[in-house]
Amino acid sequence: HKAKRTVSMQSDLSKVESASTNLRQMLQTVIEYVDNVMAGKIVPDVAVGRSLLDLVSSIPKIDPEEFENMLNANMKDLLMVMYLANLTRTQLLLNEKINSIPS
């Protein structure tokens, strides 16, 4: 009697979605802070300003079309990996079923 093997994989797309949501929330917080400073509602913090300047300076300048092509290519790669992982999992399950059939 062979032990049953199970494979559980967290979807990479759910990780991408979660990271995108977190990034969007952080950007919203930064935009809110900058808007409030610009409107004079809060006193600007020099350290925060320098950090924001460093952050903006570190972002590479990429043509929007080139960025979209790169993002689409990466997404296609991710979808292909997910497809292959599901195909492999299905193959393993079929193999287990075939091996569990009494001769």
N, C-alpha and C positions, 0 to 999 in steps of 0.2 A: 504494500500500500504506500503510495507516494504522498508526501505532504503537499497540501494545496498552497500554491504561491499566489500572493496578491500584490498588486502594484497600485500605488496611489500617487498621483501626480497632481500638484496644484497647477491650475491653468496659468500659463505665462501671460495670457491676455488679462486675467484678473489682476495679476501683479502690475501690469502696465496701466490698467484702469485705476487701480489704487494709487499708484505713483502719480498719475496725471491729476487725479482729484486732489491729492495732497499739494502738488505743485500749484494748482489753480488756487487753492485756499491761501497758500503762502503769498502768491502774487497779489491776491485780493487784499491781504493785510498790508503789504508794502504800498500798494496803490492808495489805500485808505490813509496810511500814515503820510505819504507825500502830499495827498490832497489836503489833509488837515494842516500840514506845515505851510503849504502854499496859501491856504485861506487864512492863516494866522490864528487858527484855533488852538494849536499846541506849539510849544517852544521846540525848535529844532534841536536835535542831539547831534553834535559834531561827529561822534564816533559812528553813529548810525549812518550819517551822510557819507562818511569815508568808506564804510563797508559797502554801501549801495554803489558808490563810484567804482570801487574795486570789482564788485560783482558785474556791473555793466561793462566795465573795461575788459573783463575776462571772457566775455561772450564773443566767439568768433563771428566775423562778418561773413555771412553766407547768402548768396543769391536765393531769394524765396523759392524760385522754381527748382534750383539745385537741392535745397533743403527738402522740398516736397518729394522729389525723386528719391533722395536718400532715405527718407522716412518710409515711403512706399516699398522700396526694396527691402528694408529691414522688416517691415510688416509681412511681406511675402515670405521672407526667410522664416520668420517666426511661425507663420501659418503652416509652412511646409514641415517644420520640425514637429509641430503639434500633430499634423496629419500622420507623419511617420511614427510618432510615439503611439498614437491610437491604433495604427495598423499593426505595430509590434505587439501591443497589448492584446489585440484581437487574435493575432497569430498564436500567442502564448496560451490564451484561453482555449482556442480550438485544439491546440496540441494537448492540453490537459484533458479536455473532453475525450479526444480520440484515445489517449492513453488510459483513461478510466473505464473504457468500454471493455467488458469481460470478453476474453477470447473464446 
